[in-house]
């Protein structure tokens, strides 16, 4: 019996990017295609099979503990980006400011897709969603640089809209315009959460 159930939802990749390994900040560079290896996007600062645990993991591990890298990618929703921009008083919000890896459109309430869901491209490349990517102050710094007076508004505007973190389960090429089919775990939501 399959553990993942295909849904009728498909997202289209509208944007791809990498944060260069020697970057000062999280500003991403635009790409038209990227190879997703088991380590993530090889050029990206977040690539790797493992990583040191960060502040978000201190309830589980001391900061700096070597752990599996399930934060290889940051995937955002074009629809949610538009809502964030509107709440911030901006016409649009450029994904380069957010350290984004992928922006997709077409999947409603994308930030709340269940953990362990999969996004699968026609190439076979498959991304496993880890969890919601909680907003932090780092994107605000990038936004402020290009849109003075708006950076501090990001964290509140992005709450429940910041997208998800993900890791590569199956390697393959991803291109702008590719469709990503959503598969979700075939289990009920946990009632005690």
Buried (B, 14 or more C-beta within 10 A) or exposed (E): EEEBEBEEBBBBBBBBBBBEEEBEEBBBEEBEEBBBBBBBBEBBBBBBEEBBBEEBBEEEEEEEEEBEBBBBBBBBBBBBBBBBBEBBEBEEBBBBBBBBBBBBBBBEEBBEBEBBBBBBBEBEBBBBBBBBBEBBEBBBBBBBEEBEEBBEBBBEBBEEBBBBBBBBBBBBEBBBEBBBBBBBBEEEEEEEE
